[in-house]
């Protein structure tokens, strides 16, 4: 039986092999769950007004504040599983 970390790593590889690129909102969720699972709570200053992508990523990750690593991994795995089912 694979561990949670092994499932998470497999999901991270699977997301790279998706047939279609997910929409921006889904990409931000994937980014935020991945960062929360691998690094923890967001840190540093929020990017400036002209860095739209940086701000969106920062804000998405910031919403995950205090989410445990295991919870972020499980949410990431679940989201990737849904994307894979939708594209099959």
Biotite code that builds the C-alpha atoms (Angstrom):
import biotite.structure as struc

atoms = struc.array([
    struc.Atom([0.000, 0.000, 0.000], chain_id="A", res_id=1, res_name="UNK", atom_name="CA", element="C"),
    struc.Atom([1.553, 3.335, -1.035], chain_id="A", res_id=2, res_name="UNK", atom_name="CA", element="C"),
    struc.Atom([2.119, 5.967, 1.618], chain_id="A", res_id=3, res_name="UNK", atom_name="CA", element="C"),
    struc.Atom([0.480, 9.376, 1.472], chain_id="A", res_id=4, res_name="UNK", atom_name="CA", element="C"),
    struc.Atom([3.789, 10.902, 0.326], chain_id="A", res_id=5, res_name="UNK", atom_name="CA", element="C"),
    struc.Atom([4.097, 8.321, -2.467], chain_id="A", res_id=6, res_name="UNK", atom_name="CA", element="C"),
    struc.Atom([0.527, 9.045, -3.611], chain_id="A", res_id=7, res_name="UNK", atom_name="CA", element="C"),
    struc.Atom([1.265, 12.775, -3.482], chain_id="A", res_id=8, res_name="UNK", atom_name="CA", element="C"),
    struc.Atom([4.438, 12.370, -5.550], chain_id="A", res_id=9, res_name="UNK", atom_name="CA", element="C"),
    struc.Atom([2.560, 10.212, -8.084], chain_id="A", res_id=10, res_name="UNK", atom_name="CA", element="C"),
    struc.Atom([-0.152, 12.871, -8.332], chain_id="A", res_id=11, res_name="UNK", atom_name="CA", element="C"),
    struc.Atom([2.465, 15.580, -8.897], chain_id="A", res_id=12, res_name="UNK", atom_name="CA", element="C"),
    struc.Atom([3.827, 13.530, -11.812], chain_id="A", res_id=13, res_name="UNK", atom_name="CA", element="C"),
    struc.Atom([0.322, 12.782, -13.113], chain_id="A", res_id=14, res_name="UNK", atom_name="CA", element="C"),
    struc.Atom([-0.645, 16.456, -13.246], chain_id="A", res_id=15, res_name="UNK", atom_name="CA", element="C"),
    struc.Atom([2.238, 17.032, -15.668], chain_id="A", res_id=16, res_name="UNK", atom_name="CA", element="C"),
    struc.Atom([0.813, 14.337, -17.966], chain_id="A", res_id=17, res_name="UNK", atom_name="CA", element="C"),
    struc.Atom([-2.760, 15.658, -18.157], chain_id="A", res_id=18, res_name="UNK", atom_name="CA", element="C"),
    struc.Atom([-4.126, 15.833, -21.702], chain_id="A", res_id=19, res_name="UNK", atom_name="CA", element="C"),
    struc.Atom([-5.524, 19.332, -21.226], chain_id="A", res_id=20, res_name="UNK", atom_name="CA", element="C"),
    struc.Atom([-4.229, 22.225, -19.182], chain_id="A", res_id=21, res_name="UNK", atom_name="CA", element="C"),
    struc.Atom([-6.587, 22.968, -16.258], chain_id="A", res_id=22, res_name="UNK", atom_name="CA", element="C"),
    struc.Atom([-8.227, 26.386, -16.005], chain_id="A", res_id=23, res_name="UNK", atom_name="CA", element="C"),
    struc.Atom([-6.448, 29.125, -14.059], chain_id="A", res_id=24, res_name="UNK", atom_name="CA", element="C"),
    struc.Atom([-8.524, 28.714, -10.884], chain_id="A", res_id=25, res_name="UNK", atom_name="CA", element="C"),
    struc.Atom([-7.708, 25.005, -10.762], chain_id="A", res_id=26, res_name="UNK", atom_name="CA", element="C"),
    struc.Atom([-4.033, 25.695, -11.455], chain_id="A", res_id=27, res_name="UNK", atom_name="CA", element="C"),
    struc.Atom([-3.978, 28.119, -8.515], chain_id="A", res_id=28, res_name="UNK", atom_name="CA", element="C"),
    struc.Atom([-5.540, 25.483, -6.246], chain_id="A", res_id=29, res_name="UNK", atom_name="CA", element="C"),
    struc.Atom([-2.980, 22.908, -7.372], chain_id="A", res_id=30, res_name="UNK", atom_name="CA", element="C"),
    struc.Atom([-0.185, 25.407, -6.747], chain_id="A", res_id=31, res_name="UNK", atom_name="CA", element="C"),
    struc.Atom([-1.496, 26.353, -3.306], chain_id="A", res_id=32, res_name="UNK", atom_name="CA", element="C"),
    struc.Atom([-2.019, 22.756, -2.151], chain_id="A", res_id=33, res_name="UNK", atom_name="CA", element="C"),
    struc.Atom([1.402, 21.751, -3.456], chain_id="A", res_id=34, res_name="UNK", atom_name="CA", element="C"),
    struc.Atom([3.186, 24.638, -1.743], chain_id="A", res_id=35, res_name="UNK", atom_name="CA", element="C"),
    struc.Atom([1.310, 24.096, 1.527], chain_id="A", res_id=36, res_name="UNK", atom_name="CA", element="C"),
    struc.Atom([2.154, 20.389, 1.423], chain_id="A", res_id=37, res_name="UNK", atom_name="CA", element="C"),
    struc.Atom([5.823, 20.854, 0.594], chain_id="A", res_id=38, res_name="UNK", atom_name="CA", element="C"),
    struc.Atom([6.750, 24.139, 2.335], chain_id="A", res_id=39, res_name="UNK", atom_name="CA", element="C"),
    struc.Atom([3.992, 25.037, 4.796], chain_id="A", res_id=40, res_name="UNK", atom_name="CA", element="C"),
    struc.Atom([2.433, 28.433, 5.393], chain_id="A", res_id=41, res_name="UNK", atom_name="CA", element="C"),
    struc.Atom([3.181, 31.236, 2.952], chain_id="A", res_id=42, res_name="UNK", atom_name="CA", element="C"),
    struc.Atom([5.839, 33.703, 4.037], chain_id="A", res_id=43, res_name="UNK", atom_name="CA", element="C"),
    struc.Atom([7.318, 36.915, 2.741], chain_id="A", res_id=44, res_name="UNK", atom_name="CA", element="C"),
    struc.Atom([5.707, 40.035, 1.353], chain_id="A", res_id=45, res_name="UNK", atom_name="CA", element="C"),
    struc.Atom([2.758, 39.924, -0.988], chain_id="A", res_id=46, res_name="UNK", atom_name="CA", element="C"),
    struc.Atom([3.907, 40.814, -4.538], chain_id="A", res_id=47, res_name="UNK", atom_name="CA", element="C"),
    struc.Atom([3.166, 44.302, -5.849], chain_id="A", res_id=48, res_name="UNK", atom_name="CA", element="C"),
    struc.Atom([0.169, 45.433, -7.876], chain_id="A", res_id=49, res_name="UNK", atom_name="CA", element="C"),
    struc.Atom([1.799, 44.935, -11.268], chain_id="A", res_id=50, res_name="UNK", atom_name="CA", element="C"),
    struc.Atom([2.783, 41.313, -10.547], chain_id="A", res_id=51, res_name="UNK", atom_name="CA", element="C"),
    struc.Atom([-0.665, 39.830, -11.229], chain_id="A", res_id=52, res_name="UNK", atom_name="CA", element="C"),
    struc.Atom([0.507, 36.212, -11.365], chain_id="A", res_id=53, res_name="UNK", atom_name="CA", element="C"),
    struc.Atom([2.640, 36.513, -8.251], chain_id="A", res_id=54, res_name="UNK", atom_name="CA", element="C"),
    struc.Atom([-0.214, 38.103, -6.313], chain_id="A", res_id=55, res_name="UNK", atom_name="CA", element="C"),
    struc.Atom([-2.684, 35.428, -7.424], chain_id="A", res_id=56, res_name="UNK", atom_name="CA", element="C"),
    struc.Atom([-0.307, 32.652, -6.388], chain_id="A", res_id=57, res_name="UNK", atom_name="CA", element="C"),
    struc.Atom([0.473, 34.331, -3.066], chain_id="A", res_id=58, res_name="UNK", atom_name="CA", element="C"),
    struc.Atom([-3.219, 34.875, -2.311], chain_id="A", res_id=59, res_name="UNK", atom_name="CA", element="C"),
    struc.Atom([-4.161, 31.284, -3.218], chain_id="A", res_id=60, res_name="UNK", atom_name="CA", element="C"),
    struc.Atom([-1.392, 29.879, -1.016], chain_id="A", res_id=61, res_name="UNK", atom_name="CA", element="C"),
    struc.Atom([-2.254, 32.303, 1.784], chain_id="A", res_id=62, res_name="UNK", atom_name="CA", element="C"),
    struc.Atom([-5.789, 30.851, 1.920], chain_id="A", res_id=63, res_name="UNK", atom_name="CA", element="C"),
    struc.Atom([-4.243, 27.506, 2.923], chain_id="A", res_id=64, res_name="UNK", atom_name="CA", element="C"),
    struc.Atom([-2.639, 29.002, 6.046], chain_id="A", res_id=65, res_name="UNK", atom_name="CA", element="C"),
    struc.Atom([-2.595, 26.561, 8.968], chain_id="A", res_id=66, res_name="UNK", atom_name="CA", element="C"),
    struc.Atom([-3.698, 23.629, 6.790], chain_id="A", res_id=67, res_name="UNK", atom_name="CA", element="C"),
    struc.Atom([-1.710, 20.581, 7.923], chain_id="A", res_id=68, res_name="UNK", atom_name="CA", element="C"),
    struc.Atom([0.743, 18.996, 5.478], chain_id="A", res_id=69, res_name="UNK", atom_name="CA", element="C"),
    struc.Atom([-1.256, 15.766, 5.319], chain_id="A", res_id=70, res_name="UNK", atom_name="CA", element="C"),
    struc.Atom([-4.467, 17.689, 4.628], chain_id="A", res_id=71, res_name="UNK", atom_name="CA", element="C"),
    struc.Atom([-2.855, 19.630, 1.790], chain_id="A", res_id=72, res_name="UNK", atom_name="CA", element="C"),
    struc.Atom([-1.457, 16.417, 0.308], chain_id="A", res_id=73, res_name="UNK", atom_name="CA", element="C"),
    struc.Atom([-4.864, 14.732, 0.476], chain_id="A", res_id=74, res_name="UNK", atom_name="CA", element="C"),
    struc.Atom([-6.605, 17.720, -1.122], chain_id="A", res_id=75, res_name="UNK", atom_name="CA", element="C"),
    struc.Atom([-3.984, 17.800, -3.900], chain_id="A", res_id=76, res_name="UNK", atom_name="CA", element="C"),
    struc.Atom([-4.366, 14.059, -4.560], chain_id="A", res_id=77, res_name="UNK", atom_name="CA", element="C"),
    struc.Atom([-8.152, 14.383, -4.642], chain_id="A", res_id=78, res_name="UNK", atom_name="CA", element="C"),
    struc.Atom([-8.057, 17.341, -7.061], chain_id="A", res_id=79, res_name="UNK", atom_name="CA", element="C"),
    struc.Atom([-5.624, 15.589, -9.414], chain_id="A", res_id=80, res_name="UNK", atom_name="CA", element="C"),
    struc.Atom([-7.792, 12.464, -9.312], chain_id="A", res_id=81, res_name="UNK", atom_name="CA", element="C"),
    struc.Atom([-10.829, 14.525, -10.293], chain_id="A", res_id=82, res_name="UNK", atom_name="CA", element="C"),
    struc.Atom([-8.920, 16.136, -13.175], chain_id="A", res_id=83, res_name="UNK", atom_name="CA", element="C"),
    struc.Atom([-7.750, 12.743, -14.418], chain_id="A", res_id=84, res_name="UNK", atom_name="CA", element="C"),
    struc.Atom([-11.329, 11.370, -14.328], chain_id="A", res_id=85, res_name="UNK", atom_name="CA", element="C"),
    struc.Atom([-12.668, 14.424, -16.170], chain_id="A", res_id=86, res_name="UNK", atom_name="CA", element="C"),
    struc.Atom([-10.087, 14.019, -18.927], chain_id="A", res_id=87, res_name="UNK", atom_name="CA", element="C"),
    struc.Atom([-10.464, 10.283, -19.447], chain_id="A", res_id=88, res_name="UNK", atom_name="CA", element="C"),
])
